[in-house]
Amino acid sequence: MPKMKTKKAASKRFKVSKSGKVKAGSAFTSHMMMNKPKSMKRKARRTGVLSPQDARIILRNFLPYGRKKKKTDSRKTKVEAN
């Protein structure tokens, strides 16, 4: 089976945290800032975490290698090997 390709536009816009959450920058921050309230500009400075439903869409369709891997219990495999 061939490798899956990451959508490069999505990799530039979204980052996946170590816990598997998807972070994204805020919208409406590029121009016409004088028409926006000060509170909106202040809140838009930081990145936000996407909702689980939106994160699932991003990870499934655009960032296939950003998905969290299932952990295996290392103690369990050592005991079974012996």
C-alpha positions, 0 to 999 in steps of 0.5 A: 500500500502506498504512503498517504500524502499530507495536505500541505495547506493543512500542515501549515494551518494546523498543528497536532499537540502531543495529546492529539488535540489539533491547534489552529490560529484564529480567523479574521486577523489579517486586515481591517483591524480598526473595525474590530473590537479590542477584545476580539483582537486580543483573543485572536492573538493566541491559537485555539484548540479545535472541537473534537468533531472538527479535529477528527475531520482534519486528522482523518482527511488532511493530516493522516500522520498526525493521528495519535498512535495507540499505546501498547503496554510494554510490561504486558509484551515482556511478560508474554515473551517470557 
